[in-house]
């Protein structure tokens, strides 16, 4: 699968956009993009799979253009692949290592021009971790951004054993990770989570004690209040009504209503390393939409599916068959 450094091609195929707009209008497959070269602290990866996230199409629409890198841009944050070349300062990885990570340390502050929906990409060593041996490349590529976001939000909420949590958007990419981490890593006393009618069984299977069908029940009207509310869908105004006095609310979308707080993920391979035992033991599992794996040439269809907003878990693009 991996090329040796001596035989690396100088050009590659990559999906790029030259202007901002809808993915269906601006995303094009370029057959002759120059393969980027790793700086001292970077590695060059042969990309095997790339996960995509809502931030990818929001960036493509130009929502962050004032703090974006220059066009043209190759989209993609999540990657799983094989190290084919290492920079002079790299100590953790060597050629042939199977790794994964979110390649943008700051989610919206000048994310890289060279994303992951390409045959090769360069990544800072500190953003990567070795791929858990029990996971496929596609499974690994589904994880970094969502599991790191789930983890950082729980840390910011001072979540700990014995606390209760309500997860808004429990069936989405981040939500499926919040439920699993809250149960398996932190030892939550009770987990409630919202989803549509057909996804309630999924919430239970992930570890939710109280699945809430948001189509016919208002979570803020429950008599029970929660130590922590993690809003992964942008319902902060309602979220603050469901938290106990003195509890914590964190949101990752939309307007922030006090006492809630928000954050943008700072990617860090150390988080993946810390969570590796839970992934390798199968206590925390990747969650990929049943229709969510697309071949490289169908990247526009992958984005169209993601943009429906009805995805369960993640959408992943398989670059190497």
N, C-alpha and C positions, 0 to 999 in steps of 0.2 A: 504493500500500500504506500509506504513512505518512500520518497526519493532520497538518495544519499546527497549530502551537500555538494559533492562533486558533479552530480548530474542534474542539479536543480534547473528547471526551465527559467528563462528570463521573462517570459510573458505568461499570463494566466487568464482564465475566464472569470468574470465577476459581474454581479448585478450592480448597476450604478444608476444614480440620477444626476443630471446636469442642471436641473432647476427644481424648485419646490413645487409640490402639488400632490394630487391623489396618486397613490401607488400605481393604479391602472393606467394613468396618463404618463408618468415620468420615469418609471422603472424600466431599464433596458439592460439586456445581456450584452456585455462588451467582451469580445473574444481575445483582445490583445492588450490587457492592462499589464503594466510593468509590475513584476513581483517585488514587493517591498523588501528592503534589507534591514535586519535587526540592528538597533543601536546597542551600545555596550551592555545595557541592563535588560535587553529584550531577547525573546526567542522568536524564531520564524516557525510557524505551524503549517503543516498540511492540514487543511480543514476537512474533517470527516462529516461533521454535522453542525448545524447552527440553529439555535432556538430564536424565535422572534417574539417580540413583546409589543404592547400598545405604544410604548415610547418610540419604537422604530417608525411607525406610521405618523405619529404626532410630529416627530422630528422632520420626516419627509414633507409634511404639510407646511413646514416653516415656522412651527410654534416656538422654536428656540433659535431662530436664525440670527438674532442679535449676538448670541454667544456661541454660535456653532463654528465648526471648522469650515474652511472654504470648500465650495463645490469644485469638481464633482465629488460625490460621496458614495462609498460602498456601505450600505446599511448593515446592521447586525451588531448586537452586544454579546450574546451568548455563543460560546464555541466549545467544541470538543474535537481534539485532533492529535496529531503526532508531531513531536519536535523534530525538525529537519535541519536546524542550524541554531547555534547559540551565540549571543554576544560575549565579548571578552570578560565582562564582569559577572556573568551568570554562574551561580554556584549550585542551585537546587536541581537543575534539570540538565539532561544530556540528550543527544540525538537518539531518537527511537522511543523516548518516553511518551506515554499516552496521558494527556493532560486535559483539563477543562477549566473554564472560568468566564467571568464577565470582563471583557477587555477594556472597558471604559471606567477608569477610577472614579471620575465625577460624571454622573448620569447626563447632565445637560450643559455642563461647563466645558465647551470646546471638546466634545467627544471626537474620537479619531475620524479622519477621512477614510481610513482603511478598515472597514468593518469586517464582519465574519461571513457574509454571503458571497464567498469567493473561494477559489481553490487554495489560496494561501493567505495568511495574515500575520502581522507581527504583534506581539503582546509583551508588556512589562512582566518580568518574572514574578513580581510580588502579587500579581493579580490571578495567578494560576495555582492549581493544585493537581496532584496526580489523580487521574480518573479512578474512582472506586472499581476494584477488579470485577465486582459482580454486575456492573452496569454496562450496557452497550453504549457506543458513542452517541446514538440518538437519545437514549435516556439521560446520559450525562449532560448533553447540550440543552436539555429542557430545564436544567436546575439553577444555574448560577444566579441570574438576576433575581428570580422569584424567591429562592431559598435565602439569599443574602438579605433581600428586602424584608422578608418575614422575620428573620433573626434580628436585624437591626431595630425594627419597630418594637419587637418584644423586649429587647434590651432597653430601649428608650422609655418604655412603660414600666421598667423595673419589675417585669413579670417574674414570678417565682412560684415554687411549689405551694400548693394549697389555695392559690388564687383562682377566681372564676374569670372567664373571658367570653365576650360576644364578638364574633367575627362577621363583619358585613361583607358579603361576596365570597362565601365559603367555597364555592365550586370553581372559582377562577384560578389563574396561575399562582398568584400570591396567596389567596385564601386557602387553597388546598395545602400549602406549606405551613401557614400559620397554625391551622388545626393540628397538623401532625407534630410540629415542633412544640406547641403548647402542651400536648399530651405526652409525647415521648421524651422530650429533652427537658422540659420545665416541670412536669408533674402537676398540670392544672387540676383543680378540684372539680371544675365543671366547665364544659365547653358548649356554648350555643353558637349557631351559625345560620346565616340566611342563604337561601337559594330558591330557584323556581321549583315548581311541583315535581318535575321529573328527576330532580337531582338530590332529593332528600335522602335517598338510600346511600348515595355516594358520600354525603356528609357523615352519615352514621359509620360507614365503612372506614372513614378516615379517623374517626375517634370523637365525633361530635355527640354529646349526650342529648342535646336539645336542637334538632333540626327545625328551622322556622321557614315556612313557605311564605315568602314575601308577597306572593300574589293574593293571599287572603288573610294575612296577619300582619299587624303593625308591631314590630319588635319593641318600639318605645312605649307601647301600652301594656307590656307585661308587668305584673306586679313585682317581679323579681328584677333587681338591678345587679350590675356586674362590677367587679374590681377593675377590669380593663375592657374597653371597647376598641377594637382594631378595625378601622373603616378602610376597606380596600376598594370601595366603589364610588366614593364622593358623596356620602350622605351625612356629613358632619353635623348639620343642624339637628338631625334626628338622633345621631349617635350620642350627643352630650346629654340627651334626656334618658339614656339607658344606663348611665354609669352611676355607681354609688357615690355618695358624697366623699370627696377626698380621693376618688379613684382616678384613673388615667385614661385619656382618649388619644389615640394617634390616628392620623389620616394620611393617605398617600395621594389623594386626588382632590381637586376642587378647593373651594373656599374653606378657611379654617375658622371655627367658632370656638371662642374660649369656653372651657379650659383646655380644649384640644390643642395638640401640637402636630406639626408636620415635619417631614424631612425628605431629602433626596439621597438615595443610596450612595455611600462611598464603597466601591467594590474593593474586596480584599480576599486574596487566596487563603489567608489564615482562617477565615470563617469556614470555608469549605473543608479545610484540614480539621478544624475543631468538630465539624459535624460528620466527618468521615465514618466514625464507628457506628453512627445511627443509620447511615446509608448502607454500609457494608453488611450490617446485621439484618437489613430489611425492615427495621422499625420505622424508618422514614423512606417513603417510596416516591419515585418520580411520578408525575401525573400528566400524561399526554392525552389529548383529546382522541377519542376513537377514530376520528377522521382527520387527525391532525399531523400526519407525517406526509410530507410532499417531497418529490425528487427535485433536484437543483433546477431543472428546466421549467418546473411549475412554480417557481417562486412567486410570480404575480398572483396565481391562484391561492397560494398560502396566505398572502397578505389580504386578499379579498375575503377569505374565510375568517381570518383574525378580526378583520374590520366589522364583521357582523355583530360582534359583541356577545355572541352566544357560545363561545368556546368554553369547554370544560377542561381545566388544566392548561396545557401548553400546545403550541404549534411548533413543529420542528422541520427544518429542511435538511434532507439527507444529501450531502454533496458528493461523497464517494459511495457508489452503490454497494 
